[in-house]
């Protein structure tokens, strides 16, 4: 089981990674392509550190199939967010959230971030006209990506309220594509 400090460190590294990608994009837009490569390389290195934290230091083979990684594993496929999770019997399962529903859920989260530092899961679920498991899936993925932290059961904290709106869209783009 992952230590609370390791979880917090993984979240902070996720935030740093988002900033590195934003900095790289800023340099690229300004036409400074050589300079844009450095923050991307840092982000790759941070990704390796986060992987080590998430897998307890066990290295994964490069290009390993998603089932070989620590679960849950999130990726996008055909404009859907996909969660690969583990079942109690040792097998795996898939849940999907359409891009339309993802945008609806993250829009509601953006509104909540503007209003308060924390939110209740049930309030998010009640505020979205989507199947009840979809907001939970998105919240857990955003937590894994370092944008949210569990305050207590059923309550979440925005890691950085001011940047949440900008970084939530970046998360979709940086998820692995299958």
PEQUIQUI-V270663 format. One record per helix or strand of 3 or more residues. SS is the DSSP state (2 for helix, 1 for strand). FROM is the first residue (numbers start at 0). TO is the last residue. If there is no record, write none. Layout:
# PEQUIQUI-V270663
((SS	FROM	TO) (SS	FROM	TO))
This chain:
# PEQUIQUI-V270663
((2	3	28) (2	32	54) (2	65	67) (1	72	75) (1	79	85) (1	91	97) (2	98	114) (1	117	119) (2	120	125) (2	131	143) (1	147	151) (1	154	157) (2	160	173))
